[in-house]
Amino acid sequence: MATVTRRRKTVGARCAGLAATASILAATALLLTATPGSAVVILDSTWQAEGGAKGRESKGFGAHLRLAAEPQFRPVLALASDGETWGEASGTWLGNDGRHAYLLTAAHIFDLPARADAYVVRGPSGEVLKADKVFVHPQWNGDEETRTGFDLAILRLARPIEGAGPPPALYGGRDEAGKLVTFVGYGSRGIGSTGERDAYYEGSDKAAAQGVADQWVDITDPPPRKGDGGNYFGVFLPREDGSLKNPWGGSRRPASRLAGLLGSGDSGGSTWMRLGSDWVVVGVNANGTGKARYGDTSWVARVAPHRGWISEIFPGVRFHDR
């Protein structure tokens, strides 16, 4: 499954509201510029320890590839607009009904009005799967500045998916703040000192990275006509030496050696959290700031408040409420 020249879906500027409490959206907003990110951008130190070096840029991602290959992440699949350029976007299989499979992804990867044939999906055995319908969240208007938390779409595939493991559980609670999360997707790669660069990318496998949900913004539903609708959390990438201030008040040092950022090729992939012995999907990978380097932030659209919408489209979806 060779990967040809990769074309990214870009993400634009967005306004990030600051959470005053877990339930009140702060009045003050910080304007940050989001760009196409990189999936994944990782710590320089981990890249070097895994064999990355000048002339060997793509060799330093082994730990992040191994993390993504863990069985709980099997439902995360690659999307392509042409059936060849795998990693233009990502999605997460939710399960099957009698005739179809359902895939959760990001709304911003589609031009509006969204078309089901905009992408095909690479199945677990490499098969190319077509969609026959796409459902875009009704409160998504294409504006990433104010609708990050509503950046969801569901692809209905023309036939069921086999071999992706058990359907994942989506998180139905509101306890993501301050937790370690793992985001998974198929985009390009890079390191914190440089951001995304083509030299770091090789193959078409998914990668994963981790971070702490330092910033947590509650939902405003329905979202205001003007202003931020909330319903997202942000993950900041510190330097190993702690030299950068975390704008969201979290730690100045990485939470683990697998810390990183996500971006455009990861768009539509999923962010996961550990609950005891269980793994749950807490959000859909949305966008981020800057060039996905040290000091930048990635944002994730939370799934819990959209339980009703998701369940209406696919009644068989699993939610974990604990």
Summary of the structure (lengths in Angstrom):
residues: 322
radius of gyration: 17.8
end to end distance: 39.3
largest distance: 53.8
contacts: 1216
relative contact order: 0.24
helix: 14%
strand: 36%
